[in-house]
Amino acid sequence: QVQLVESGGGLVQAGGSLRLSCAASGGTFSSYAMGWFRQAPGKEREFVAGISRTGGRTYYTDSVKGRFTISRDNAKNTVYLQMNSLKPEDTAVYLCAAERWGTQSMGAPDYWGQGTQVTVSS
């Protein structure tokens, strides 16, 4: 059983930056592809970014390309999401996910974190 704990969310003005972190425990971190999803009120959960088990490959949804960067530190069992040039439409709960033996596309996550709120004011 893998536990995922997100941190780093908050309130930021449009154009600002935030860095989310997700600490994993209870499994072999390098066995999991990792990703970030988000869910805004009244909307379905959507994929944001994914990273392969070694960190060598990443994948982003079109709306965040060039603004968000996903990375991981396998020595620290942590995945990050650096978010720059934030927009009000990025406002959502951001959830970390892990997929055992998966790829950066994160097609079928096995574990989810509780989420961290990101609010971008205009």
HELIX and SHEET records of a PDB file:
HELIX    1   1 PHE A   29  SER A   31  5                                   3    
HELIX    2   2 ASP A   62  VAL A   64  5                                   3    
HELIX    3   3 PRO A   88  ASP A   90  5                                   3    
SHEET    1   A 4 GLN A   3  SER A   7  0                                        
SHEET    2   A 4 LEU A  18  SER A  25 -1                                        
SHEET    3   A 4 THR A  78  MET A  83 -1                                        
SHEET    4   A 4 PHE A  68  ASP A  73 -1                                        
SHEET    1   B 6 GLY A  10  GLN A  13  0                                        
SHEET    2   B 6 THR A 116  SER A 121  1                                        
SHEET    3   B 6 ALA A  92  ARG A 100 -1                                        
SHEET    4   B 6 TYR A  32  GLN A  39 -1                                        
SHEET    5   B 6 GLU A  46  ILE A  51 -1                                        
SHEET    6   B 6 THR A  58  TYR A  60 -1                                        
SHEET    1   C 4 GLY A  10  GLN A  13  0                                        
SHEET    2   C 4 THR A 116  SER A 121  1                                        
SHEET    3   C 4 ALA A  92  ARG A 100 -1                                        
SHEET    4   C 4 TYR A 111  TRP A 112 -1                                        
END                                                                             
